[in-house]
Each structure stands twice: as structure tokens, then as C-alpha cells.
């Protein structure tokens, strides 16, 4: 604990400076919704309306302009999707500026791609954004369900795959860097995403950067970056509470039924939260309880999580934010089915972990944004993520367990001091400690530094960046890499934009990939590979987009070449087949992706979205297709509003895996059973005024409406049709 406190004190106190208080301070908001507008450009103008200083608003819509030694007569506010506004400067302490909409489809602000607020069309790589209303409309138990409907993204039993970059390895290792409010949220032992811990109620948006086309993120970002951004507290105090209750339908075939199961298996959850401000300090908190009996025997779960966040200005130049997250899960250990005639029953030999699995997650993170001058902003970030899992197997001394702690520290700067060149720089460090019978006792340390410049030469923006990484485990030799990136965007006018990127990426193996040593159910033995080498990628993308007030089109072609790609394989060791992570000599992935969004009505009461992704992933030496990668992904969504009613529907098509591990399918009965997947969800919601004139929303949802049977991984029937009834009120 002393180490944790020391890290936070150093990270939060070091950047503070004492500056003058002659600051123009304000907030920019949407006039219609009162929501803050991030990334709005604030130009300070003289009496002749000549620009003398410029700044962009933060995610909270806030801006601060130092007006020492200058005279500001007006400010001009420009934001994508809103009308430009010029207002005279008054003596008000805080300006509240409301902008009228002038929307174009596809125009949005993204923070993750460039580590500062940027228009999506100014980013040289493909991005996607999913906002809170779409996430919560699906009544998800975990946000991985929302990720499944993002073009180019698939999820295989909690392992995220962007454009074929990742296969499946029992959730060990990830080529997608997962962030929570800009800081890593991957466990220190196996690099797994802890989806159940994330506070669904408090998610403001999810930003997805596809491919390794950014110089700002290092190891684990080979396939892309996913950043979950939580809400900031609102000015006024309000709360939200919702409850879900649902059940799984019966399966079609009598022999599939779980014995002695006369009642349909059910699930339920309750979430509650509140946010507001006391003075200038914002407070936010929520908790969630979830119970799911599971549609398979031995697959039930109990989940609880809590989240709290505080934001406060320390001075007119410094804004501090801290959050804490705690989550606990207790679930069954279903691994593989008994056979295709009994897909809801675990295998007698290797179908389930012996005993229940208990897991605990704790995350503490803080950030401090300091305006050091008119042209430089320093952001300091620090986080600690602790994860622990164990089983209650008998005998207890043989029960698998693992605990890991990941410490993270970053100092990053943004500067426009060079005029047309916007600089983003930073240094960071991570330290992992692992104590486990799966991965033994190890520690690792990584250091990184990055710099990126964006040169605006109208109508183009040229981006050039470089990142250096070094990683060391225990007493082994350190490994490292220097990864350059180059990007370009072109505004061709009339809503037409082009983009291109070229660069390299780097990922070091996780402690779990290098040192796993465990026998699962007496059948599968995973062995360590301490000589496992980092993987390297070379990637390129060319794309473009077109947007009007009613339609948005986006398309891209991409290609990635991998050296030393890390994959889990069955290998022969001393006459036995064992699982080991190995480096493939070379692999490649190429493909294309198209997205269409259509709003045919002027009031946006009808919306349609269609995304298609094709990938061709193969080993360049053997010419074999890489394991557990679907070649085709199709995602569609339609939503319409009819008065107080909202109707929406989602559809997914996932082509079956062309290649899986041949030895694995021999170990699992009917392990080769796999088909193309067609999943259709539908929902209806009604909003009314309830008791005390509080808005109440009732919704009913059917997931897997056609009750289509498919598998996501070998020997695992995917979720069958289920029904959810939800009630939510805001007070």
C-alpha cells in the first residue's frame, strides 16, 4: 500500500505549478441536450476579430484561456455538427456557451486515436464509437455484448478480435489494448480483459481504434485499441435505477434438455447510481448486482461491482480526477460440452473446472490535467489494477489460483507551440507482479516513450510519430522495439475525406503466455516457453468517408504482416501432446471493411447502420488459415422512434472458423461441429411519466430471436434464445 500511495503522490503533485488567475473560463454545451461538447475550438479574438489564442474544449466541454498581457474582445466557438458562434467577452466568472446543431453524419470527436480530442475524419486510421444509449438499450450483462456489434470486431468467449488480429487462447494474451479512461485495464498475469468489472451504467462511450496505425500505444495494441470512457458528473444531482429480469427459452431437441430441469433458467440484475456536484467538485457512484442461472449446467454466476469517481479543479489551471472500481464474481467452471447430443451438459472428463471459480478485481486510477502555459498541457496518469482468482477445488492445496498487480504511470504533453504542428509526447512505465500456481512467481517492467506531430497543411493533415518500448521479465534479457508511424488525411470538400497510414507495431508476450504450467482436468497440459519472443507487425490502411446530413459512408482496405506471431498450439513433447505458446515465423492478414449509416428523416427518428468486414488471415509459410478467425463479419442495426415508443433490432452474421486446432477437436467430443452464425435480436421500449412525474422506461428484449444454434469456441454452444424485461427510472 505504501508503494501505491507513493506512486499517486509523485504522479499527482509533480506537475503542479502556480500560475496567474487572469483566466477566461467557460463551458460549451449542446443547446438542445445540455450535454458538454468536447473538442470544440475556442478562438480568442481581438476587437478586429483577429485570432490571438486558440484552445480546444475537454471532454467535459470546459476551456481555460490565460489572458495575461493580452486583450480579448470576442471568442469564436466552432464544433463539428454545430453552428459557429461569436460572442463578446464579459466579466462573468464562468461562461456557459450553448451551441445550435448543424449535424453531418459520421462527424464525431474521438480522444483515443491521437490522445487528444480530434475529429474522426482527421484521424488517419479507422475508428468506431458506441455511445451510452446504444449500449444500455441492449440490457447487457457485460459490455462485451455491445462490442460484438461494432464493425470489424468479434468476441470469442471474452477474447476481443479486431479485423482478425486475435484468435482464441483461453483468454491468455491480447492483441487489443483495453483502456478504462485512457489507462490499461488488462490483468497483469494473462493480459485478460475483466469485462464483468466495468460499470455499465457509468459508461459514456466506447472508442475503438482499428489496427496498429498509432504511435501512441505500445505492447498489446497490435490489433487496435478499445477505450471505455466513463461519465463525468453533471452539474445537477440526479440518480438512475434499473432492474432486469429474464429467462432462457427451451431448446428444440428433447435430448438437449438439462435433466431434472423443469423450470426455465433465469437471470436478473439491479443497478443504481447517482451523480452531481458539491460546489465545483463532481461526485459519481454506482453499484450493480447480477445473478444468472446460466443456460448450461455448471455455468451459473453471481456478480457484484461498484464504481465511484471524483472530479475537482485544484486551481484554475489544474483539474484532478480519480476513480475506484471493485468487482467480485463467483461462477461455475463449464469448459466443454459432453457431446453434440448433450451440449448443455459438461463433459465427464474435461467439461468443467473442479469446483467454483472466485475472482476479485480492484482498480484505482487518477489523472491530473495541468495547463502549464497557453501552448502546453501536461496530463499525469497513474493506476493500480489488482486481480485475483481461485477455485474451491478439493483438495484445497491443488486448487488453481493467481493474483496479479499492474502499476501504471504516465506523463503526457500536448502542445500547439509550433503553430501548424500539434505535438503529443509522453513517457510511461508499467510494473507487474504475479503470484500464481498457473504462472508461478514473476515480475515484469516496461518503459515507453512516444512523440507524434500533426502538421496541418490545408486540406491535408500529415501525422508522423514514433514510439520506443523496452520490456524485461525477472532476470532475463530486456527486449525492445522502435515503432514509427506515418499517416495522412485529406479533406476533399463537400463531406468527402480520404485517409492512409503506414507503420509498425510491437507486442511482448504476457507472463501467462511465457510461463503457464498447468494441467487442466487431467487432460490438457500447458507448458511454459521462456524463450518466447515478442511479435512485430507492419501494417497499412487506405480508406475514405463521405458524409451528409442523412448518410455516412466509410470504407477501407488494410494489410498487416506479422513476424513471430504468438499462437497457442498443441506440440509433441516427450511423446505427449501439450499446449504451448509458440512464435510463427510469418503471418499476414489482409481485407476490407465498409460501413453505411442512413438517417432518412430530418428528425433522426429512423436510423439504419450496416457494416461488413472481410479478412484473409494466413500463415505465410504453411499457407494455412490462422485458427479461430472468421473470414466474414456482417453487423446491422435499425432503430425507429414512434412517439413514446422506440423499436430497434440488431443482426449479426459470422462465418464459421475455417481452421481450429486439430488436436483440440480430437480431445473434445464433436469438437469439429461448427456452422455459420446468424443472430437476430429485437427490442421495444416505452417511456412514460411515472410516480412524482419521474420518467420511467419499460423495455422488452429478445436475444437470438430465431433460437439459432452455433458455437463461438470448440465444444461450446453459444447463448440460446432469451427474454429480458427491464424497468428504468431517472430521479
C-alpha positions in Angstrom: 0.0 0.0 0.0 2.9 2.4 0.7 4.1 1.8 -2.9 0.6 2.7 -4.2 0.4 5.9 -2.2 3.9 6.9 -3.3 3.1 6.4 -6.9 0.0 8.5 -6.7 1.7 11.3 -4.7 4.5 11.5 -7.2 2.2 11.4 -10.2 -0.3 14.0 -8.9 2.0 16.5 -7.1 4.9 16.7 -9.5 3.2 18.6 -12.4 1.6 21.3 -10.3 2.6 24.9 -10.9 1.5 28.3 -9.7 0.1 30.5 -12.5 -1.8 33.7 -12.6 -5.6 33.8 -12.1 -6.5 36.1 -15.1 -8.1 33.3 -17.0 -11.1 33.2 -19.3 -13.0 30.2 -18.1 -16.1 28.6 -19.5 -18.1 25.5 -20.7 -19.5 24.7 -24.2 -22.7 22.7 -24.3 -25.3 21.4 -26.7 -28.2 23.9 -26.5 -30.8 21.1 -27.1 -29.5 18.4 -24.7 -27.3 20.5 -22.4 -24.6 17.8 -22.8 -20.9 19.1 -22.9 -19.3 19.4 -26.3 -15.7 18.0 -26.4 -13.2 19.1 -29.0 -14.8 22.5 -29.7 -12.3 25.1 -31.0 -12.2 28.3 -28.9 -10.5 31.2 -30.7 -9.7 34.3 -28.6 -10.2 37.3 -30.9 -9.1 41.0 -30.7 -11.5 43.8 -31.3 -10.8 43.5 -35.0 -11.7 39.8 -34.7 -8.1 38.6 -35.3 -7.3 35.3 -33.6 -4.6 35.6 -30.9 -5.0 32.4 -28.9 -6.7 29.0 -29.6 -7.7 26.1 -27.4 -10.0 23.0 -27.7 -12.5 22.1 -25.1 -12.0 19.0 -22.9 -14.4 16.0 -22.7 -16.3 18.0 -20.0 -16.8 20.9 -22.5 -14.5 23.0 -20.4 -11.9 25.6 -21.6 -9.5 27.9 -19.8 -7.6 30.6 -21.7 -4.9 32.6 -19.9 -5.4 36.3 -20.9 -2.4 37.8 -19.1 -0.8 40.6 -21.2 -3.5 40.3 -24.0 -6.9 41.9 -24.6 -9.6 39.5 -25.6 -12.7 41.2 -27.1 -14.5 38.2 -28.5 -14.3 34.4 -28.6 -15.3 32.3 -31.6 -16.6 28.7 -30.9 -16.5 26.1 -33.6 -17.6 22.5 -33.2 -18.3 19.7 -35.6 -22.1 19.3 -36.1 -22.8 22.8 -34.6 -23.1 26.3 -36.0 -20.1 28.6 -35.5 -20.7 31.2 -32.8 -19.0 34.5 -31.9 -19.7 36.2 -28.6 -18.3 39.2 -26.8 -16.2 38.6 -23.7 -17.9 39.7 -20.5 -16.7 40.0 -16.9 -18.7 36.8 -15.9 -16.6 34.4 -13.8 -17.7 31.4 -15.8 -19.1 31.5 -19.4 -21.8 29.0 -20.3 -22.0 28.8 -24.1 -24.8 27.0 -25.9 -24.4 25.9 -29.5 -27.2 25.1 -32.0 -26.9 21.9 -34.0 -25.9 21.7 -37.7 -25.2 17.9 -37.9 -23.4 15.9 -40.5 -23.4 12.1 -40.2 -20.2 10.5 -39.1 -18.8 13.7 -37.6 -17.7 13.0 -34.1 -15.0 13.6 -31.6 -12.5 10.8 -30.6 -9.9 11.1 -27.8 -8.2 7.7 -28.1 -6.8 7.8 -31.6 -4.4 10.8 -31.0 -4.5 11.2 -27.2 -6.4 14.4 -27.5 -9.8 15.5 -28.8 -9.8 15.0 -32.6 -12.4 15.0 -35.3 -12.8 11.4 -36.5 -12.3 12.5 -40.2 -8.9 13.9 -39.2 -7.6 10.5 -37.9 -5.6 8.5 -40.5 -6.9 5.1 -39.3 -10.4 3.6 -39.0 -12.3 4.2 -35.8 -15.7 3.4 -34.3 -17.7 5.0 -31.5 -20.5 3.4 -29.5 -22.4 5.8 -27.1 -24.3 5.1 -23.9 -27.9 4.9 -25.3 -27.0 2.1 -27.7 -25.0 0.2 -25.0 -27.8 0.3 -22.4 -30.6 -0.4 -24.9 -29.3 -3.9 -25.2 -29.6 -4.5 -21.4 -26.2 -6.2 -21.4 -24.8 -8.2 -18.5 -21.3 -7.2 -19.8 -20.1 -4.7 -22.3 -18.5 -7.4 -24.5 -22.0 -7.9 -25.9 -22.0 -4.3 -27.2 -18.6 -4.8 -28.8 -20.0 -7.7 -30.9 -22.0 -5.2 -32.9 -19.1 -2.9 -33.8 -18.0 -3.3 -37.5 -14.7 -5.3 -37.7 -14.9 -6.5 -34.1 -15.8 -10.0 -32.9 -15.5 -11.5 -29.4 -14.7 -15.2 -28.8 -15.5 -16.1 -25.2 -14.2 -12.7 -23.7 -11.2 -12.5 -26.2 -11.6 -9.5 -28.4 -10.6 -9.8 -32.1 -10.3 -6.7 -34.3 -10.0 -7.5 -38.0 -8.6 -11.0 -37.5 -5.7 -9.8 -35.3 -6.5 -12.3 -32.5 -7.6 -15.9 -32.4 -8.5 -17.7 -29.1 -6.2 -18.9 -26.4 -8.4 -19.4 -23.2 -8.3 -15.6 -22.7 -4.5 -15.6 -22.3 -2.8 -12.7 -24.2 -4.4 -9.9 -26.1 -3.5 -8.0 -29.3 -6.2 -5.4 -28.4 -5.1 -2.9 -25.8 -8.1 -2.3 -23.5 -8.3 1.0 -21.6 -10.5 2.4 -18.9 -10.5 6.2 -19.2 -7.2 6.1 -21.1 -5.4 3.7 -18.7 -4.6 0.0 -19.2 -7.3 -2.4 -18.0 -5.6 -5.8 -18.7 -4.7 -8.2 -15.9 -1.0 -8.4 -15.1 -0.7 -12.2 -15.4 -2.6 -13.3 -18.5 -3.4 -9.9 -20.1 -7.2 -10.7 -19.9 -10.0 -8.1 -20.1 -12.2 -8.1 -17.0 -15.5 -7.3 -18.6 -17.6 -8.1 -15.6 -15.9 -5.4 -13.6 -16.8 -2.5 -15.9 -19.6 -0.1 -14.7 -22.2 -0.4 -17.5 -24.4 2.4 -16.0 -21.5 4.9 -16.0 -20.1 4.3 -19.5 -20.4 7.4 -21.6 -18.9 6.0 -24.8 -16.6 3.2 -26.1 -14.0 4.3 -28.7 -12.4 1.7 -30.9 -9.2 2.3 -32.9 -8.7 -0.4 -35.5 -5.2 -1.6 -36.4 -1.8 -0.7 -35.1 -1.7 2.6 -37.0 -1.0 4.8 -34.0 2.5 5.6 -32.5 0.9 6.5 -29.1 0.2 3.0 -27.8 2.8 0.2 -27.4 2.6 -3.5 -26.5 -0.8 -5.2 -26.7 -2.1 -2.7 -29.3 -1.1 -4.7 -32.4 -4.7 -5.2 -33.4 -6.1 -2.0 -32.1 -7.2 -0.1 -29.0 -10.6 -0.1 -27.1 -11.1 2.8 -24.7 -14.1 2.7 -22.3 -14.8 6.3 -21.2 -16.9 6.8 -18.1 -19.3 9.7 -17.5 -18.3 12.9 -15.8 -20.6 14.1 -13.0 -23.4 16.5 -14.1 -24.0 19.9 -12.5 -27.4 18.9 -11.1 -27.9 16.0 -8.7 -29.8 13.1 -10.2 -29.9 9.3 -9.9 -30.8 6.3 -12.0 -32.0 2.9 -11.1 -32.9 -0.1 -13.3 -33.8 -3.7 -12.9 -33.7 -6.6 -15.4 -35.4 -9.9 -15.2 -35.2 -12.6 -17.8 -35.1 -16.3 -18.7 -33.7 -18.6 -21.3 -36.0 -20.4 -23.7 -36.3 -24.2 -24.0 -34.1 -25.9 -26.6 -35.7 -27.5 -29.6 -34.5 -31.0 -29.0 -35.6 -33.1 -26.0 -32.3 -34.9 -25.7 -30.6 -31.5 -25.2 -32.6 -30.7 -22.1 -30.8 -30.5 -18.8 -32.0 -33.5 -16.6 -34.5 -32.6 -13.8 -34.7 -29.0 -15.1 -38.5 -28.4 -15.2 -38.3 -24.6 -14.9 -36.7 -22.3 -17.5 -33.4 -21.0 -16.2 -33.5 -17.3 -15.2 -31.3 -14.3 -14.7 -31.8 -10.9 -13.0 -29.9 -7.8 -12.2 -30.3 -4.4 -10.4 -28.2 -1.3 -11.0 -28.4 2.0 -9.1 -26.3 5.2 -9.3 -26.2 8.9 -8.7 -24.1 11.9 -9.7 -23.9 15.6 -9.1 -21.7 18.4 -7.8 -20.9 19.9 -4.5 -19.5 23.3 -5.4 -17.1 22.6 -8.2 -16.4 19.0 -7.1 -18.2 16.4 -9.1 -19.2 13.1 -7.5 -20.4 9.9 -9.2 -21.1 6.4 -7.9 -23.0 3.2 -8.8 -23.3 -0.4 -7.9 -24.7 -3.5 -9.7 -25.8 -6.9 -8.6 -26.3 -9.7 -11.1 -27.5 -13.3 -10.8 -27.6 -15.7 -13.8 -28.6 -19.4 -13.5 -27.0 -20.0 -17.0 -28.4 -21.9 -19.9 -25.9 -24.7 -19.3 -25.3 -26.9 -16.3 -22.4 -25.6 -14.3 -22.4 -22.2 -15.9 -24.3 -20.0 -13.4 -22.8 -16.8 -11.9 -23.1 -14.2 -9.1 -21.6 -10.8 -9.9 -21.3 -7.6 -7.9 -19.4 -4.4 -8.8 -19.2 -0.9 -7.5 -17.7 2.3 -9.1 -17.0 5.8 -7.8 -15.5 8.8 -9.4 -14.5 12.3 -8.2 -13.6 15.3 -10.4 -12.4 18.6 -9.0 -10.5 21.7 -10.1 -7.4 22.1 -7.8 -6.8 25.6 -9.3 -7.9 27.5 -12.4 -5.2 25.6 -14.3 -5.4 22.1 -12.8 -8.2 19.5 -12.9 -7.9 16.3 -10.8 -9.9 13.1 -11.4 -9.8 9.9 -9.5 -11.9 6.7 -9.6 -12.1 3.4 -7.8 -13.7 0.1 -9.0 -14.3 -3.1 -7.1 -15.9 -6.2 -8.5 -16.4 -9.8 -7.4 -17.6 -12.8 -9.3 -18.5 -16.4 -8.3 -19.3 -18.7 -11.2 -19.3 -22.3 -12.4 -16.4 -23.7 -14.4 -18.1 -25.1 -17.6 -15.4 -25.7 -20.2 -16.6 -28.1 -22.9 -19.9 -29.9 -23.7 -20.4 -33.6 -23.2 -21.2 -34.1 -26.9 -23.4 -32.7 -29.6 -26.4 -34.7 -28.2 -25.8 -33.1 -24.8 -24.4 -29.6 -25.5 -25.8 -28.1 -22.2 -24.1 -30.8 -20.1 -20.3 -30.6 -19.3 -18.0 -33.4 -20.5 -17.4 -36.2 -18.0 -13.6 -35.9 -18.4 -12.8 -32.3 -19.3 -16.0 -30.4 -19.3 -15.7 -28.3 -16.2 -13.2 -26.9 -13.7 -13.3 -28.9 -10.5 -15.1 -26.5 -8.1 -16.4 -23.0 -8.4 -14.3 -20.1 -9.6 -14.0 -16.9 -7.5 -12.5 -13.7 -8.8 -11.8 -10.3 -7.4 -10.8 -7.1 -9.2 -9.8 -3.8 -7.8 -8.8 -0.7 -9.8 -7.7 2.7 -8.6 -6.7 5.4 -11.0 -6.1 9.1 -11.1 -5.3 11.8 -13.5 -4.3 15.4 -13.3 -4.5 17.8 -16.2 -2.4 20.9 -15.8 -2.3 24.0 -18.1 1.4 24.9 -17.9 1.2 27.7 -20.5 -1.0 29.0 -23.3 0.5 26.3 -25.5 1.2 23.3 -23.3 -1.0 20.9 -21.3 0.6 18.2 -19.1 -1.6 15.2 -18.2 -0.3 12.9 -15.5 -1.9 9.4 -15.1 -1.4 6.7 -12.5 -3.3 3.5 -11.9 -3.2 0.2 -9.9 -5.1 -2.9 -11.1 -5.3 -5.9 -8.8 -6.8 -9.2 -10.0 -7.2 -12.4 -8.2 -8.9 -15.7 -9.0 -9.1 -19.1 -7.2 -11.2 -22.2 -7.1 -12.7 -24.1 -4.2 -11.4 -27.4 -5.5 -10.8 -30.3 -3.2 -8.1 -30.9 -2.0 -7.6 -27.2 -1.5 -3.8 -27.3 -1.9 -4.3 -28.3 -5.5 -6.8 -25.6 -6.3 -5.6 -23.3 -9.1 -5.1 -19.6 -8.1 -3.4 -16.5 -9.4 -3.1 -12.9 -8.2 -1.5 -10.1 -10.2 -1.0 -6.4 -9.7 -0.3 -4.0 -12.5 1.1 -0.5 -11.7 0.9 2.2 -14.4 2.4 5.7 -14.5 2.4 8.1 -17.5 3.2 11.8 -18.1 1.9 13.1 -21.4 2.0 16.5 -23.0 0.0 18.3 -25.8 1.4 21.4 -27.4 0.5 23.8 -30.2 3.5 26.0 -29.7 4.8 25.2 -33.2 1.8 26.8 -34.9 0.6 24.4 -37.6 2.2 21.4 -35.9 0.4 19.9 -32.9 2.7 17.8 -30.7 1.8 14.9 -28.5 4.6 13.4 -26.3 4.9 11.2 -23.3 6.8 8.8 -21.2 5.3 5.9 -19.2 6.2 2.8 -17.1 4.4 -0.4 -16.1 5.3 -2.9 -13.4 3.6 -6.3 -13.0 3.9 -8.7 -10.1 2.4 -12.2 -10.4 2.0 -14.9 -7.7 0.3 -18.0 -9.1 0.4 -21.7 -9.4 -0.6 -21.4 -13.0 2.2 -18.9 -14.0 4.5 -19.2 -10.9 6.0 -16.1 -9.3 7.3 -13.5 -11.8 7.6 -9.8 -12.2 8.0 -7.6 -15.3 8.8 -3.9 -16.0 8.2 -1.9 -19.2 9.3 1.6 -20.2 8.0 3.6 -23.1 8.3 6.9 -24.8 6.3 8.4 -27.7 6.2 11.5 -29.8 3.8 12.4 -32.6 3.3 15.5 -34.7 0.3 16.5 -36.7 1.1 19.1 -39.4 -1.9 20.9 -40.8 -1.4 21.9 -44.4 -4.9 22.6 -45.6 -6.6 20.5 -46.9 -4.2 17.8 -45.6 -3.1 16.7 -42.2 0.2 14.8 -42.1 0.9 12.7 -39.0 4.4 11.4 -38.1 5.1 9.6 -34.9 7.5 7.2 -33.2 7.3 5.0 -30.1 10.1 3.2 -28.2 9.4 0.3 -25.9 11.5 -1.8 -23.6 10.3 -4.8 -21.5 12.1 -7.0 -19.1 10.8 -10.1 -17.1 12.6 -11.3 -14.0 16.4 -11.6 -14.6 16.0 -12.3 -18.4 17.4 -10.0 -21.0 15.3 -7.0 -21.9 13.7 -6.7 -25.3 12.6 -3.6 -27.1 11.5 -2.0 -30.3 11.2 1.3 -32.0 7.9 1.7 -33.9 7.5 4.5 -36.4 4.1 5.6 -37.9 3.0 7.8 -40.8 -0.5 9.0 -41.6 -2.3 11.4 -43.9 -5.8 12.7 -44.1 -7.2 14.8 -46.9 -10.4 16.9 -46.8 -11.6 16.9 -50.4 -14.6 19.1 -49.6 -18.4 18.5 -49.6 -18.1 15.9 -46.9 -15.6 13.7 -48.7 -12.4 12.7 -46.8 -9.5 10.3 -47.6 -7.0 8.7 -45.2 -4.0 6.5 -45.2 -1.5 5.1 -42.7 1.7 3.1 -42.6 3.6 1.9 -39.6 4.9 -0.9 -37.3 3.7 -2.4 -34.1 5.2 -4.4 -31.2 3.9 -6.7 -28.6 5.8 -8.6 -25.9 4.3 -11.9 -24.6 2.4 -11.7 -21.4 3.7 -13.5 -18.3 0.9 -16.0 -18.8 2.0 -16.8 -22.3 5.6 -17.3 -21.4 5.3 -19.2 -18.1 1.9 -21.0 -17.9 2.5 -24.5 -16.5 -0.8 -26.3 -15.6 -2.7 -29.4 -16.2 -6.4 -28.8 -16.8 -8.8 -31.6 -15.6 -6.0 -34.1 -16.0 -6.3 -33.8 -19.8 -4.7 -30.7 -21.2 -1.2 -29.8 -20.1 0.0 -26.3 -20.9 3.8 -25.9 -20.6 6.0 -22.8 -20.4 8.0 -21.3 -23.2 10.5 -18.9 -21.6 12.2 -18.3 -25.0 9.0 -16.9 -26.4 9.9 -13.8 -28.5 8.0 -10.5 -29.0 5.9 -10.2 -32.1 6.2 -7.4 -34.6 3.7 -6.1 -37.2 3.9 -4.0 -40.3 0.6 -2.5 -41.3 -1.0 -0.2 -43.8 -4.5 1.1 -44.5 -6.1 3.2 -47.2 -9.7 4.5 -46.7 -12.2 7.2 -47.1 -15.5 8.5 -46.0 -18.4 10.6 -47.3 -21.0 12.3 -45.1 -24.1 14.5 -45.5 -26.9 15.3 -43.1 -28.6 11.9 -44.0 -26.0 9.4 -45.0 -22.5 8.4 -43.9 -20.3 6.0 -45.9 -16.9 4.7 -44.9 -14.6 2.1 -46.5 -11.0 0.8 -46.0 -8.6 -1.8 -47.3 -5.9 -3.0 -44.9 -2.9 -5.3 -44.7 -0.8 -6.5 -41.8 2.3 -8.6 -41.9 3.4 -10.3 -38.6 6.8 -11.6 -37.6 6.9 -14.1 -34.7 3.2 -14.1 -34.3 2.3 -15.8 -30.9 -0.3 -18.5 -31.1 -1.3 -21.4 -28.7 -0.6 -24.7 -30.4 -0.6 -28.4 -29.5 3.0 -29.7 -29.8 4.6 -33.0 -29.2 6.9 -33.0 -26.1 8.5 -36.3 -25.0 5.8 -38.3 -26.8 2.9 -36.3 -25.4 0.7 -33.7 -26.9 0.9 -30.5 -24.8 -0.2 -26.9 -25.3 2.5 -24.3 -25.7 2.6 -20.7 -26.9 4.9 -20.5 -30.0 6.2 -18.0 -32.4 5.0 -18.4 -36.0 7.7 -17.3 -38.5 5.4 -15.1 -40.5 1.7 -14.4 -40.8 -0.4 -12.0 -42.8 -3.9 -10.5 -42.7 -5.5 -8.5 -45.4 -9.1 -7.5 -46.0 -11.5 -4.7 -46.4 -14.3 -3.1 -44.4 -17.4 -1.0 -45.4 -19.8 0.9 -43.1 -23.1 2.6 -44.1 -25.2 4.8 -41.8 -28.5 6.2 -43.0 -30.9 8.7 -41.4 -33.7 9.2 -43.9 -35.8 11.5 -41.7 -34.8 15.0 -40.8 -35.7 14.4 -37.1 -33.5 11.3 -36.8 -36.4 9.1 -35.7 -35.3 6.4 -38.1 -31.7 5.2 -38.3 -30.0 2.3 -40.1 -26.4 1.0 -39.9 -24.7 -1.7 -41.8 -21.1 -2.9 -41.5 -19.3 -5.6 -43.4 -15.7 -6.9 -42.8 -13.7 -9.4 -44.8 -10.4 -10.7 -43.6 -8.0 -13.3 -45.0 -5.6 -14.4 -42.2 -3.0 -17.0 -43.0 0.4 -18.4 -42.1 2.8 -17.2 -44.9 5.0 -20.3 -44.6 2.4 -23.1 -44.4 -0.3 -21.1 -46.3 -2.8 -22.4 -43.7 -5.6 -20.2 -42.4 -5.0 -18.9 -38.9 -7.1 -20.6 -36.2 -10.3 -19.1 -34.8 -10.6 -16.2 -37.2 -14.0 -15.7 -39.0 -13.4 -14.6 -42.6 -16.7 -12.7 -42.9 -18.5 -10.4 -40.4 -21.8 -8.6 -41.0 -23.4 -6.3 -38.4 -26.7 -4.4 -38.9 -28.8 -2.2 -36.7 -32.2 -0.4 -37.3 -33.9 1.9 -34.8 -37.1 3.9 -35.1 -39.0 6.2 -32.7 -42.8 6.3 -32.7 -43.9 8.8 -30.1 -43.1 7.3 -26.7 -42.1 4.0 -28.3 -38.6 3.0 -29.5 -38.2 -0.1 -31.6 -34.7 -1.5 -32.5 -33.2 -4.6 -34.0 -29.7 -6.0 -34.4 -28.4 -8.7 -36.7 -25.0 -10.4 -36.9 -23.6 -12.8 -39.4 -20.3 -14.6 -38.5 -18.8 -17.1 -40.9 -17.7 -20.3 -39.3 -14.0 -20.7 -38.5 -12.2 -22.3 -41.4 -9.4 -23.5 -39.1 -9.2 -24.6 -35.5 -6.6 -26.7 -33.6 -7.0 -30.2 -35.0 -5.7 -31.9 -31.8 -8.2 -29.9 -29.7 -11.2 -31.1 -31.7 -10.0 -34.6 -31.3 -10.0 -34.2 -27.5 -13.5 -32.7 -27.4 -16.4 -34.9 -28.5 -17.9 -33.5 -31.7 -15.3 -30.7 -31.4 -15.4 -30.1 -35.2 -19.1 -29.1 -35.1 -19.3 -25.5 -36.2 -21.6 -23.5 -38.6 -22.1 -20.0 -39.9 -23.8 -17.9 -37.2 -27.0 -15.8 -37.8 -28.0 -13.9 -34.7 -31.0 -11.6 -34.6 -32.0 -9.5 -31.6 -35.2 -7.3 -31.2 -36.4 -5.0 -28.6 -39.2 -2.5 -27.8 -39.1 0.3 -25.2 -41.8 2.7 -23.9 -41.2 5.8 -21.9 -43.9 7.3 -19.7 -44.3 9.7 -16.7 -44.4 7.7 -13.6 -44.9 8.5 -9.9 -44.0 12.0 -8.9 -43.7 12.8 -12.7 -40.5 10.8 -13.0 -39.7 9.4 -16.4 -40.0 5.6 -16.4 -38.8 3.4 -19.3 -40.1 -0.1 -19.8 -38.4 -2.4 -22.4 -38.7 -5.9 -23.6 -35.9 -7.6 -25.5 -35.4 -11.0 -27.2 -31.8 -12.1 -27.9 -31.2 -14.7 -30.5 -34.8 -14.3 -31.7 -34.6 -17.3 -34.1 -33.1 -19.6 -31.4 -30.2 -20.3 -33.8 -27.7 -22.8 -32.6 -24.0 -22.1 -33.2 -20.6 -22.2 -31.4 -18.1 -19.4 -30.6 -15.4 -21.8 -29.5 -14.9 -25.6 -29.8 -17.4 -27.6 -27.8 -19.4 -24.6 -26.5 -23.0 -23.9 -27.6 -23.4 -20.1 -27.8 -26.3 -18.5 -25.8 -29.7 -19.7 -26.8 -32.8 -17.5 -27.1 -33.5 -15.5 -24.1 -36.0 -12.8 -23.0 -35.4 -9.7 -20.9 -37.8 -7.3 -19.2 -36.3 -4.0 -18.0 -37.5 -1.1 -16.0 -35.5 2.1 -15.6 -36.2 5.5 -13.9 -34.3 8.7 -13.5 -34.8 10.8 -10.5 
